[in-house]
Amino acid sequence: MFRRMFIAGVVLLAIGGIGALLTGKSYFFAAEREQSTTNFADAIIEEINVKGETGSVSIKSTTGDAVIVESKGPKKGEQIQTELDGQTLTVSTPKRGMIDFGINFNEKGTDIIIYLPEKSYKKITANNDIGSIKITGIQAERIQCESEVGDITIKDSTGELNLKNEVGDIKIEVQAIKHSITASNEIGNIKISVSEKPEDHFISAYSEIGSIRTFGKKTSSYLSGNGSIPVDLKTEIGDIDLDS
């Protein structure tokens, strides 16, 4: 028990150091930022693939007819890259090429915001090295998100969910769980909030160091109906909470 507490303490100190490094720049004068917008008005887009490096990624629905990609990053930095291949739109930030051990507290990463017209998409993929990922109001057959350091938030969206991060929380807020969910992280909490209690679901939760609560009960498994829709939640260090 002491060993686990010691490991958890060391890890939390490491997280604090990472957080200080990532947010420390807010105490300095911000570097000049530049914003860009790209419209895809006539394209038929079924898949979105986002590759971020340092900065937030946000994908949200819009009542308009065009896919809109916005970015905000350092003025001296390279612009984000967009590529339309068939019905797949790829949005990526330029890689630095090598690790820079010099810390520039004036420089922030590049934030990406993508607006998608309201319809059902085939696949949404969002990968980010350092920074949050948030998907709001999106319908897709499959939504896949992965981040090394940063929170992942899914809100008012439907589709099969596959979510993974190393350090950060995973939050899911939906009306009902209609498709399978796989969510895992190394360090961070997993929280799912649903308006309708699941039917025909099998929920499995595991935490090496942390508490687990499923609809108010301290249980790591939950079965309703025939259990045909799997929900798999795993974290090494963190709490898991599923409520309605």
N, C-alpha and C positions, 0 to 999 in steps of 0.2 A: 504493500500500500504506500509506504514511504517512498519507494522507488518511483511509482507512478506520479506521486505528488511532486517529487523533485523534477522529473522529466517535464511535467506540465508547467512547472514554474520556469524552467529554462526556456521552454518553447514560448511562453507568454512574454518573457523578456525579449526574446528574438523578435516576436511580432511587434513589440513596442519600438524596437530599434528600426524595423522596417517602416513602421508608421511614421516615426519621426523623420526618417529620410524622405519619405514620399510627401509629407505635408509640411516639412520644414520650410520649403520655399515660400509658403504663405506669409512667413514673417519678413520676407524681403520684398523689395519692389518688383512687381510683376513685369516680365518682359513684354514687349509689344506683341499683340496677337493679331492674326489675320484670319478672316472667315471667307469660305468659298461655298458656292452652291452649284450643283449640277442636276439638271432635269432630264428624265427619260420619259418623254410624253407619249411617244408612239410605239414604244417597245412592249412586246409581250414577255413579261418576266414571271417565271414560275419558281425560281430558286435564287436565294440570296446567300452569298458567302462573304463574311466580313473577317478581316485579319488585322487586328489592332496590335500596337506595340506598347505604348505608354499613353494612357488617356482613357476616357470612358467611351463605351459603345452603347448607343441607344437606338432601338428599332421600335417604331410606333405606327399605328394606323392613322390614315388621313381620309377625309371625305372627298379629296380631289381624285383626279384620274391619272396623275403622273407619279412615278417614283421619283422622289427627291432625295438627294444625298447632300448633306451639309457637313462641313468640317470647320474646326477652329483650332489653330495651332500656332506655333512660333512663326513670326513673320519671316525670319531668315531660314526657316526650315523648308523642306520640300513639300509640295502639295500631295494630298492623298491620290492614289491611283484608282481609277475605275475602269473595268473591262467588261464588256457585254459579249458573251460567247453563247450564241444561240439564245436560249431562254434563261441563262444563268448570269446574274450580275455579281461580279467580284469587286469588293471595295477593300483596299489595303493601305496601310501607312508605310512609308519608306523605312527600311531597316537601317540601323546605324552601322551595321557591318562588323563592329567589334565593340567590346566592352570599354566604356570610357570611365576610368576611375576618378577623373576630375569631376567634381560635383558643381553644377551650375544651378544655384538656387533661384535664379531668375527665369529659368526655362521650364515651361510646362509641356506636357505631352500634347498629342493631337486628339481632340474629342471628335467622335463621329456620330451623327444623327441621321437616321434613314427613315423617311416617311413612305409607307406603303399603302396604296389604295385598298379599300376594304374588299377582300375576296379571299378565297382559300388558296394557299400556296403549297407547293410540293414539299419544299425543304428550306428551312432557315438555319444557317450555321454561323455562329459567332465565336471567334477565338480571340483572346486578348492575353498579352503577357502580363502587364501591370495596369490594372484599372477595372472599373466595374462594368458589368453587362446588364442592361435592362431591356426587356421586351414587353411591350404593352399593347393589348388589343389586337393581337395577331392570330389568324387562323392558318394552320398549316398541318400537313400530314405528319411532319416531323420537325421538331425544334431541338437543335443541338448546340450547347454552349460549353466552352472550356476556358478557364482563366487560371493563371498561375498565382497571382495575388490580386484579389478583388472580389467584391460581392457579386452574386448572380441573382437577379430578380425577374420573375415571370409573373405578370399581372394580367388578368382578364384575357388570357390567351388559351387556345385549344390546340391539341395535337400531342403526339407521342413526345415525351420529354426525356432528353438525355443530357444531364448536367454534371459537370465535374470541375472542381477547382482544388488548388493546393492549400491556399490560405485565404479564408474569407467565408462569409455566410451565404447560404442558399435559401432564398425566400420564394415561395409560390403562393399566389393569391388568385384563386379561380372560383367560378360558380360551382363547378362540379368536376370530378375527375372522370373523364370519359375515355382516356387512353392511358397506356402504361407510362410509368414514371421511374426513371433510374437517376438517383442523385447521390453523389459521393464527394467527400472532401477529406483532406488530411487534418486540417485545423480550422474549425469553424462550426457554427450551428446550422441546423437544417430545420426550417419551419414551413409548414404547409397549412394554409387557412382555406377552408372550403365552405361555401354557403349551404350546400346539400351534402348530407352524410352519405358516404360511398355505399353503393350496392353492387354486388357481384365483384368484389375486390379482395385481393389478398395482399396485405401490407406487412412487410418485413423491415424491421429497423435494427441497426446495430451501432453501438458506440463503445469504443474501448475505454475512454475516460469521459463520462458525461451522463446526464439523465435522459430517459426516454419516456415520453408521455403520448399516448394515442387516445384521443377523445377523452381526456381527463383521467385516464387510467395508466398506471405504470406497467405497461406491457409492451413487448417488442414485436408482437404479431397481432394481426387483426384479420378476421375472415368474415366476409359478408356474402350471402348468396352462394353462387357457384365458384367464386374466386377467380373468374376468368380474366380480370384486369390486374396485372401485377404492379405493385408499388414497392420499389427496393430502395431503402435509404441507409447510407453508411457514412460514418465519420470516425476518425481516429480519436480526436480530441474535440469535444463539443456536445451540445445538447440537441436532441431531436424532439420536435413537438408538432403534432398533427391535431388540429382542432376544427370544429365547425361552429 
